[in-house]
Amino acid sequence: MPRILCIVTITMVIAGNLAVVPAFAWGPKGHMTVGTIADQLIAGTNAAREARRILGSNLRTASVWADCAKGVNPTTFKYGGEGQFPECAIYENPASERQMEAFVRRNVGNCTAPHNTEVCHKQYHYTDVAIQRNVYMKSQVGTTNQDIVSAVSAAILVLQGNNSPAPFNLASKKEALRLLAHYVGDIHQPLHVGAVYLDATGHVVDPDQGVFNPQTETHGGNDLFIGTKKLHGEWDSVAGPIAADPPSASVLNQARSIPITAGSTSVWSTAWATETLSVSKSAFQGVTYSNEDSHDHYRIQLPQSYNTMKASIQFDQIVKAGARLAQILKQIWPD
């Protein structure tokens, strides 16, 4: 399912094939804020030393790598995003481009899902659980063995010294940490977890009841338009205090107050997805939908104060993501 987010997706023809260059959940500012919060919270710890040793950089820089890798053509396996996004410039050199190309080559066709034709590594960034559900479970429509919940768990396992679980093919701890720094942000973005399913007349349906009709998918809000803007992109775009560089003392203090997730690290991604699913319900509350048009899109109207609600949720979710990225690294590499 395409994730065409707040940055305009640019396509180019490379060797006769279309390649999509990066699109970012939360936008690069949001992802880098997640990384920066985590950098600050682990400063001076064993986790910070191990992360620096593995990455050769910080989590802020690593947080955009997974989306920069989307600039690799899935047919030619050549990176084609040079000069398009400033945040990817650090990876636009021969050695780093070969690393992105190798990751895509290993993860482009190693998984399948019904009614989902997107290449495998792009499926790692999201799941699409209906907003009628209250908990994340693998049996639900929209979940797969290669979704964001499984992707976070896979990266953690590799960082703990285990082999990469199928269908993921992660070659190193460096690759896993780059992915984790991004995926923890993704799993806290409401429209990367919760989804609304609509019939042709714009009525909300439950995809888990009866026979699932793929036409009811709205692709993480990418089929929902406010004028020319996609609802998904509106949620990706962050501004204000949460986009400040560096984060303010109040942002860091709020991050430090986030409690550690209960249970073993093996269940943390499921718990985070369940929490984000609950939050995602607000993204669709009070929204009205038109009939489906000839492009399988819907025009929507948002309730009053929607943007205020959205900004508040974005702030809270990005702070949680930064805090939890730090917490998982401290669990993997305790002092």
C-alpha positions, -999 to +999 in steps of 0.1 A: +000+000+000+016+033-010+028+056+016+028+090-002+034+114+027+039+150+034+068+154+011+057+154-026+065+121-041+088+124-070+089+098-097+115+094-123+122+070-151+154+049-146+162+023-172+126+024-183+112+017-148+095+040-124+113+046-091+097+064-061+121+085-041+117+089-003+084+097+015+085+102+052+062+094+080+061+124+103+082+142+077+119+143+081+116+168+109+094+145+129+116+115+124+147+135+133+130+148+164+124+112+175+161+105+170+172+136+187+150+129+218+165+094+220+200+108+216+195+131+245+179+105+267+207+080+263+235+105+265+264+092+287+250+056+289+263+023+275+234+024+250+248+057+236+283+043+233+270+011+215+247+031+192+276+054+182+299+025+177+275+007+155+262+036+135+292+059+133+267+087+137+238+096+159+201+084+160+190+117+145+209+110+113+200+073+113+162+081+117+157+089+080+178+061+064+148+037+059+130+063+039+160+074+020+164+038+009+130+042-009+150+061-035+164+028-047+147+016-079+132-018-071+140-032-105+175-019-113+185-016-076+201+017-083+197+047-060+181+076-079+172+102-053+204+124-055+197+160-046+160+155-040+159+156-002+185+175+020+182+150+049+193+121+026+225+140+014+246+123+040+238+089+024+243+101-012+279+088-017+290+056-034+295+035-002+262+045+015+242+042-017+256+006-021+243-001+014+208+011+006+208-008-027+219-040-009+191-036+017+164-031-010+178-060-031+175-083-001+141-071+010+122-062-022+104-094-030+107-117+000+072-113+013+037-113+000+003-102+013-032-104-002-043-074-021-010-056-014+013-051-043+038-028-028+074-040-026+083-058+006+106-033+023+079-005+019+054-027+037+077-027+068+066+009+076+029+004+084-001-018+093-038-010+086-060-021+114-096-010+112-106+017+137-134-006+150-107-028+166-094-020+201-062-041+201-037-051+175-039-088+165-023-106+135-056-121+125-070-088+116-074-074+081-045-050+073-020-069+094+008-090+078+039-108+089+059-080+074+041-050+089+055-023+112+048-044+143+069-073+130+095-049+116+102-033+149+105-067+166+128-080+138+151-050+143+152-055+180+160-092+176+190-085+154+203-059+178+201-085+205+224-107+185+198-130+169+194-139+133+171-118+112+136-135+113+118-142+080+106-124+059+131-097+070+166-099+057+187-076+078+224-079+072+239-063+103+233-045+136+240-012+118+212-018+093+189-030+121+196+001+142+190+025+113+157+008+107+147+007+143+154+045+146+128+050+119+103+023+125+097+034+161+086+067+147+064+050+122+046+028+147+036+060+167+021+077+137-017+072+139-023+067+102+005+041+100-015+018+123-052+027+123-073+028+091-108+036+080-125+013+054-152+028+032-178+015+007-184+032-026-210+056-010-185+068+017-200+048+046-176+033+071-175-005+069-159-032+091-134-052+070-132-079+096-170-087+093-181-109+064-160-112+032-133-085+030-135-063-001-101-047-010-119-018-026-128-005+008-092+002+018-083+039+020-045+032+021-037+048+053-056+079+045-038+084+011-072+080-007-088+107+015-085+142+002-090+176+017-090+196-015-057+186-031-041+174+002-041+139+014-052+132+050-021+110+055+001+138+045-016+162+069-007+139+097+029+135+086+035+172+085+047+185+119+054+220+130+058+241+162+076+230+193+079+193+182+098+203+151+123+225+170+160+216+167+171+209+194+141+199+213+132+222+242+137+213+278+100+208+283+099+183+254+128+163+269+112+164+304+080+151+290+099+123+272+117+114+304+083+110+321+071+083+296+069+050+315+087+019+303+063-005+284+053-035+305+065-070+296+095-083+277+108-064+247+093-091+224+058-077+231+066-040+231+058-033+194+024-050+198+017-029+228+027+003+210+006-006+180-025-012+202-019+022+219-015+040+185-046+022+172-066+037+201-052+072+193-059+068+156-096+067+162-095+105+168-080+110+133-113+098+119-138+111+145-163+135+130-149+132+095-174+130+067-168+112+033-180+117-002-189+090-026-159+072-041-147+088-074-133+072-105-098+072-090-109+054-059-105+086-039-129+103-014-134+139-006-136+145+031-146+173+054-130+177+088-148+188+120-140+221+137-108+221+159-095+191+140-061+207+135-058+216+171-065+179+180-041+167+154-012+189+166-017+177+202-016+141+192+014+146+169+033+162+198+024+134+223+032+106+198+066+119+187+076+124+223+066+089+231+085+076+201+117+093+211+113+081+247+106+045+236+135+044+212+158+054+240+141+028+264+145-001+240+182+007+234+188+009+272+172-025+275+194-040+247+226-024+261+221-017+298+247+001+319 
